[in-house]
Every structure is written in structure tokens, then in C-alpha cells.
Amino acid sequence: MKRKSKSLIVMALCFTLFVSLLGGCENKKNDQKTDNSSESIDTAENTGTAESTDNTGSKDTSAETAMKYTPGTYTAKADGKDGTITVEVTFSETEITDINIVSQTETEGIGSEALKTIKEQVLSGQTLAVDAVSGATKTSDGFLSAIEDTVKQAGGDVDKLKANVVAKENEGKVEKLTADVVVVGAGASGVSAAVSASDKGAKVILIEKTATIGGASNLSWAGKFYNSSVALDNGVKVEVEKEISDWIVNNHWRVDAAAVRQYVTKSGETYDWLTSKGYNTTFINFGGEQLHMLPPYDTRQELLKNMLKESVEKSGGQVLTETTGKKLLTNDKGDVTGVSAEKKDGTTLEITAKSVVMATGGYAANAEMVKELFGFEGINGGLGQNVGEGLKMAWDIGAKVPDNVGGQMLHQTLSKATENLKKQYDSFEASYPLMLSYLPNFMNVGPSGARFRDEAATLTAVAAANTSAFNGPYHMVIVSKQQLEKLEEKGMSGVDAPSLPGMPPEFYADFKDQYTLENPWKNVVKVFDSMVENGDGYKGNTIEELATNAGMDVETFKDEYNNYMKAIKSGVDTEFGKKAEYLTPMGEEGPYYAVVAQINNLGSVGGLLVNTKFKVLNDQRVPIKGLYAVGLESEGVLFNDTYVGNGVGIGYSFTSGRLGGEDAADYALGSK
Ligand SMILES: Cc1cc2nc3c(=O)[nH]c(=O)nc-3n(C[C@H](O)[C@H](O)[C@H](O)COP(=O)(O)OP(=O)(O)OC[C@H]3O[C@@H](n4cnc5c(N)ncnc54)[C@H](O)[C@@H]3O)c2cc1C
């Protein structure tokens, strides 16, 4: 990574952080102090940022700022991340007195927590100047816009409420804490590091930016723990040496062979370790791959919290949520000596520790950084709060930006149409366009109208995502009238689908019963017409019309279409070698539709170079004393420029956390 790029990255980060700070401050009364033994110093005056603000964060009902409403209860709806949020808001003549969330389907533990936080802030501050909750931006924005709607209905002044910025109660206050090991970030890797460090006898403080424990593991399906006891019990064994050498070749040798070996040979133990901690996974033989399905979604966070309670908290450590790591503390030799962090109420925490473990999950939500480092402009399907703060903290004190920085976890295909269709149709029908994008039987073209791959690539998540991303932020799946008729009549078997679309299970959880190859796709034409009406796909009575409407180059698309028709007729695809069995007839007549398929980036991979003790290296590739990195931010040692694998994200996060936490504890306690 060159210096120029490094400074651009830092600028991108600064911009993102600046924007996220603009939206106003929180006003909630200070949480109780978590550690009675911590020192507490007031270093600055608490200065409010708006006229209507007082230092205590309490509501201001002075004549100048008092609001006027028509008393009553008003209802409004808005789109959240996963569906409609309906609210009933009650107003007195001068105040918002209650917010009742009538219905919502937001992600349990993330979106649902955000709703509670925002409700509390709006009510206690009588304000709409409320930041979106980290990791739940869509939920927060939807909820706030529904409340805004009710304010308008009640005759209130929305602009005035948005200007009512309430200062953080404890801005300027500094608290000092000490620990042996501080872990920054409480995803799978951070929790594992905290628990394993604590089990080694270290006093651990774990800080987490959001109110949620578990990070992206809460959204994931399965992890790979090589040759785990359960895999072997089920008769599925991986040949270790072959796996390692294939891995290295498949990543063009540009990986750390020792790190690959460590993951392949040590991850099996992680399965037993998790089981011993009560985090039970279920083995799946996934075509010979050893996957372990994570516990049910609604139990995971509690299981991780319990692990922390039983080790970190029982042995005198702390878990501090809604606390954001801001800066690494160093001594005059450049060794890391702790972390400076900020609590939700504005208090600065200065935590002194021998070892600091970075586990902040990368920067996939920082679009500028992803574009700068990887060139990808598609969708972020990972955590909205992962904007690269942890990487910046480490780079600022001299951590090396690895040569292969930029890798992303492109692993899913989405259809632009799904979200709007879900408002009009049941889940199965709304997912028709999405399902087509996971089948090899349809012509796929890039934005220009040129075909770009053997569509059988759709059968493997990584191949599907990366072949598409190389061609831009989206591609189009072309489907003809004849194919829609076959789908309507015989379901996916009507278009010769070889197997069910390989979508992640959460995509079809709510229509599992209908998810068969034979189930007829009723209403399919209506659904596709709605997709076009919603502006989420294209239609044309002729090939030329489709190309024009979809913004393709008409001549390019015509040529490609004609070549594809020849391949269907002859059974030989001279352009991409697609097997004859996937060259499903399209018929000769329109209309034709184009589904817009987008690529979902689940996370950034890498950013810090580590050795096999998870010590972060500097520009000379020498460990920075006291600094460790685990999880996604250290995962660049396993992959060249992009994530290749199933279950490695989860498998490596738990494994690197477990091992890195032990190393950090050993260093802190002086045994290494
Ligand atoms: C939708 C989805 C599905 C997935 N499915 C799978 C799957 O089936 N199998 C698989 O192997 N992988 C999957 N992955 C990838 C896998 O979840 C991740 O690789 C893994 O969970 C990353 O763990 P982590 O601990 O490194 O980071 P994260 O889980 O991202 O945790 C980082 C934590 O750090 C916190 N944080 C960020 N900045 C700060 C800061 N400044 N201060 C304090 N805290 C901070 C964040 O809030 C977060 O809690 C999926 C990812 C997504 C998004």
C-alpha cells in the first residue's frame, strides 16, 4: 500500500467520522458508572452546542423553544430495514408524551434495540436531532421519519425539533481504568479473545461501540472448523496437507502459509472450545465441506453474553457496550499502553493495559474506503458501524498497511426488486427475481449488455459475486416470456433448474414450505411487471426495446443475444462454454425482462498484518509491542485479494480470537 493511498484512506475515514458526528448528540441521563474503583476527572466545561441545550441534557421547555402541538395520538408508517415500522405517537400541547411501536419486523437484538434507544432519546430530549444507531441506520432512519410524520400531523415544527441538539451529558469528563488486556470490538473474534485472555488469568476489559454483542456472527449461518471432533464423528475428514497447498495455490501464493496452516490445523479445537462454553453448533456435511451451523439466531447474543459473564466478568473484568475505541495510547518507545475510548454519554475512558487486541471488524461500511482500496461500488451487507476506526487507530501508531489491503468478502447476490416487491406480494413471490439470479439457466449481461460469464458461476457464492463485481456494481439477468410461462406452469423445474437456488438460508426462511423446484410460480408476470413499475428492473417487447430501456448499448446486446440464441439451438456455447443442460430455451417472442442483480459485500478482509501470535507488525514487519489483531482485520493473511471460502469468516474469527486472546494474555502477564 503506497503512502498516497494511505493518506486517502485516512481522509475517507475522517470524512465518514465527521459526517457521522454531524447529526447531533445523545441526551440520555448518564449510565451508572461501571467500575467503582475507576478515577473520574472533570477536565473541561460541559458546553452545550445549541441555544436550547442545558448542560444536564434535560429537556428545555422555555418559552422560546417550547413546542406547540394539537394534543392527541397520531399514527404513521415508514420502511425500516426489514419491513414496515408502524408508530402511534401521543402529544400534549407542548410535548411528545409517548411513542408506541405498534408493529415492526426489524432484526432482533440490533434493529429492535435501536428502536428502544431512539424512542428514549426522542422522548427525554424532546428532539428529532438524534443520530442513527450504529449498525442499524435503516431502522433508525425509518423510525425517525415515522415519528417526524406524526409531528407534522400534530402541527408541530419539525425543523425546530431537528435543531434541538442536546449535548452529551458528560462531555469533557475523563475516567481512568486499568486492565491486563483490552479488547476493542465484541464480534465473534473480540468475544473469543476476551474470554480466552480471561481464562488465562488476565483482567480483561472489552469495549464495544454498539449495544449488541456478537457483531456479524449474529447474522451469519455457519462456520468452518477443520476436522472438528463432530466432523470426524460424522465420517467427514479433510486431508490437511492437500487443503493447505490448494488454499495457497488458489490464492496465488500471496498469503501467509504459516497463518493458513494455523487456521486449518487449529480451528477444529475451536469447535470443542465453543461447545465447552455452551455455544453449540450443528455439523453439516456441505458437499464435503465441514460446516457448523451457528445456534438459533435469537439465542446467539445471549450465549456470547453468557460466555463473557462466566469468564471475563466473573474474574473482575468488564464488558462496556456503547463505548467506542478512539485512539491507541503509546509510550515513548512506541509500545502500546492502552486505549482511549468514548462512552455514549460523552465520558472519555483512558484504559491502561499491557495488551490491546483490535477486533473492530474492518471498514466495509465506509464506501469511500472500499472504492479506494478495492474499486467495488456495490452494496454493503455487513455491519453499518464498521467504518475502519480500528484500522486507523493502528495505522496512526505505525502499523503496516499490508500490500494486499483491500480484499472484500463478496459472497451474496441480491436483487434490487425484492424490497419493494415484499410490500406488495408474499415472500415467495417477492423473491422470484432474486431466485433467478441464483440459477445457471438464464443469460447474464453486464451494464453494457455484454455477456460476461458462464452463468454456472451462480452455483457458487464466491464465483457468482466476484465474476459480477468485476463487471461493475450490478449485472442483469435476462428472462423471456416463454421462460416466465414455464415458471408459472411448473416452477423452477419448468426452466430446467438443476437444483434449488443456493441462496443463504435466511433468504428463504419465511417461505421454506413453498421452496421446491416444482412449486408453480403463480402471478409471475404480475410480479415482474410490478418490478418494472417500481423502477427496479426493465422490460421490452423486443430485444432492442429491452436494451434501450435498460440503458445497455443496443448493438452490443443484440449481438450477444443472437450469439446466445445460437448456443441454445446448437447446444454449444462457444463464448463461455456453458454446459448444454443449462442452455434453457428462451423462445422467439417478447416481452423480455431484465432483473437487476447486485453484489453484497459482507465485510472487508484485512488491513493489519499479523504474525501467527496475532501481533500487529509495523512497516519493518516487526511486532508493535502490546498490539494484537484478530478477526476480519487480521484475515488478510489468509487471502490474496478477495475472500474465498465457505464458513471461513466465522471459523477464523472464533479461532483467531481464541488464540490471539491467549497470546495477548501471555504477553500481559509476562510469560512470553
Ligand atoms: C449478513 C452476513 C452473513 C454472513 N454469513 C457468514 C457465514 O454464514 N459464514 C461465515 O463464515 N461468515 C459469514 N459472514 C462473515 C462473518 O460474520 C464475519 O467474518 C465475522 O463475524 C467477523 O467477525 P469479527 O469479530 O472480525 O468482526 P465483527 O463481527 O464485524 O465485529 C466487530 C465489532 O467491532 C465493533 N466496533 C467497530 N468499531 C468499533 C470501535 N471503534 N470501538 C469499539 N467497537 C467497535 C462493531 O460494532 C462489532 O461489534 C457473514 C457476514 C454477514 C454480514
The ligand as a MOL file (V3000), in Angstrom:
LIG
                    3D

  0  0  0     0  0            999 V3000
M  V30 BEGIN CTAB
M  V30 COUNTS 53 58 0 0 0
M  V30 BEGIN ATOM
M  V30 1 C -25.0530 -10.9830 6.6160 0
M  V30 2 C -23.7800 -11.7290 6.8730 0
M  V30 3 C -23.7660 -13.1010 6.7460 0
M  V30 4 C -22.5800 -13.8010 6.9570 0
M  V30 5 N -22.5970 -15.1550 6.8760 0
M  V30 6 C -21.4740 -15.8600 7.1380 0
M  V30 7 C -21.4930 -17.2770 7.1870 0
M  V30 8 O -22.5290 -17.9160 7.0600 0
M  V30 9 N -20.3150 -17.9150 7.4130 0
M  V30 10 C -19.1280 -17.2490 7.6100 0
M  V30 11 O -18.0970 -17.8660 7.8220 0
M  V30 12 N -19.0970 -15.8980 7.6070 0
M  V30 13 C -20.2360 -15.1900 7.3920 0
M  V30 14 N -20.2100 -13.8280 7.4430 0
M  V30 15 C -18.9410 -13.1780 7.8150 0
M  V30 16 C -18.6840 -13.2840 9.3200 0
M  V30 17 O -19.8480 -12.9270 10.0100 0
M  V30 18 C -17.5520 -12.3410 9.7320 0
M  V30 19 O -16.3900 -12.6780 9.0080 0
M  V30 20 C -17.2240 -12.4130 11.2180 0
M  V30 21 O -18.3730 -12.4580 12.0210 0
M  V30 22 C -16.3860 -11.1940 11.5790 0
M  V30 23 O -16.1360 -11.1740 12.9520 0
M  V30 24 P -15.2480 -10.0160 13.5900 0
M  V30 25 O -15.2660 -10.2490 15.0520 0
M  V30 26 O -13.9470 -9.9400 12.9050 0
M  V30 27 O -15.9850 -8.6650 13.2110 0
M  V30 28 P -17.4570 -8.1250 13.5140 0
M  V30 29 O -18.4110 -9.2180 13.7170 0
M  V30 30 O -17.7210 -7.1280 12.4590 0
M  V30 31 O -17.2880 -7.4060 14.9040 0
M  V30 32 C -16.6490 -6.1710 15.0350 0
M  V30 33 C -17.2430 -5.4740 16.2360 0
M  V30 34 O -16.4750 -4.2960 16.4960 0
M  V30 35 C -17.3510 -3.2390 16.8210 0
M  V30 36 N -16.6630 -1.9750 16.5500 0
M  V30 37 C -16.4240 -1.3810 15.3580 0
M  V30 38 N -15.7330 -0.2480 15.5440 0
M  V30 39 C -15.5140 -0.1280 16.8750 0
M  V30 40 C -14.8590 0.8200 17.6870 0
M  V30 41 N -14.2530 1.9010 17.1680 0
M  V30 42 N -14.8580 0.6310 19.0350 0
M  V30 43 C -15.4650 -0.4390 19.6020 0
M  V30 44 N -16.1100 -1.3730 18.8670 0
M  V30 45 C -16.1110 -1.2270 17.5210 0
M  V30 46 C -18.5580 -3.4730 15.9600 0
M  V30 47 O -19.6770 -2.8210 16.4970 0
M  V30 48 C -18.6750 -5.0030 16.0060 0
M  V30 49 O -19.4870 -5.4320 17.0650 0
M  V30 50 C -21.3790 -13.1060 7.2500 0
M  V30 51 C -21.3820 -11.7150 7.3800 0
M  V30 52 C -22.5770 -11.0280 7.2050 0
M  V30 53 C -22.5640 -9.5390 7.3650 0
M  V30 END ATOM
M  V30 BEGIN BOND
M  V30 1 1 1 2
M  V30 2 1 2 3
M  V30 3 2 2 52
M  V30 4 2 3 4
M  V30 5 1 4 5
M  V30 6 1 4 50
M  V30 7 2 5 6
M  V30 8 1 6 7
M  V30 9 1 6 13
M  V30 10 2 7 8
M  V30 11 1 7 9
M  V30 12 1 9 10
M  V30 13 2 10 11
M  V30 14 1 10 12
M  V30 15 2 12 13
M  V30 16 1 13 14
M  V30 17 1 14 15
M  V30 18 1 14 50
M  V30 19 1 15 16
M  V30 20 1 16 17
M  V30 21 1 16 18
M  V30 22 1 18 19
M  V30 23 1 18 20
M  V30 24 1 20 21
M  V30 25 1 20 22
M  V30 26 1 22 23
M  V30 27 1 23 24
M  V30 28 2 24 25
M  V30 29 1 24 26
M  V30 30 1 24 27
M  V30 31 1 27 28
M  V30 32 2 28 29
M  V30 33 1 28 30
M  V30 34 1 28 31
M  V30 35 1 31 32
M  V30 36 1 32 33
M  V30 37 1 33 34
M  V30 38 1 33 48
M  V30 39 1 34 35
M  V30 40 1 35 36
M  V30 41 1 35 46
M  V30 42 1 36 37
M  V30 43 1 36 45
M  V30 44 2 37 38
M  V30 45 1 38 39
M  V30 46 1 39 40
M  V30 47 2 39 45
M  V30 48 1 40 41
M  V30 49 2 40 42
M  V30 50 1 42 43
M  V30 51 2 43 44
M  V30 52 1 44 45
M  V30 53 1 46 47
M  V30 54 1 46 48
M  V30 55 1 48 49
M  V30 56 2 50 51
M  V30 57 1 51 52
M  V30 58 1 52 53
M  V30 END BOND
M  V30 END CTAB
M  END
